[in-house]
Amino acid sequence: MAEQKRYIIFNKPYGVLSSFTDPDNAGRETLADYVPVPDVYAAGRLDYDSEGLMLLTNDGKLSHRLTHPRYRHSKTYLVQVEGIPTDEALDQLRRGVVIKGGYKTRPAQVERLPEPPDLWPRRKPIRERKSVPTSWLKITITEGKKRQVRRMTAAVGYPTLRLVRVAIGPLELGDLPPGAWRELTPEEVQTLREYVTEAAKRRNASRSRRKRRQQRQQRGRSS
């Protein structure tokens, strides 16, 4: 009998590990404290001090396609930063910045929000300095280096204070409260499958074009 596929979205609170066990046995909260569903695993991770959308599933093929960096799936975050970023700083983020290890990030979509988003209070309030204002950005990236968004905003001089993931590809967090989870609807599952399938087709088409271009160049050099 085929295993029933499960697709769950979870709103991870601040200070919760994005795994079902604590590898350090330090007594920290894990997904197991919130999602009593056996044999599902996180499709991608979210930092301990970050919040928001996670997808949990036992569909290994979909999880691989959704998380492997070669497919360049989008992830969208609401980001509270220290200070008011200049237009130049935002343009730097859009073009790509060099972060830890000398890696230059891919171009990102970056938008300054005119008002703070309507979010739940974080269980541990952010550190604030009365002399330094804060502001909110909406950032969409297509890669997932460790602590990437935090390192991106720090690279342009505006440290991240709070980070909330609100979308993974077509999946949106919506009004799901922190610590809550729900099964995806059949329509959401279908949309997600179509999304990863189309991404794979685009990648394969791009590889084919690149291969044909290289072959033409080789023939040109040998003629």
Disulfide bonds with the S-S distance in Angstrom:
none
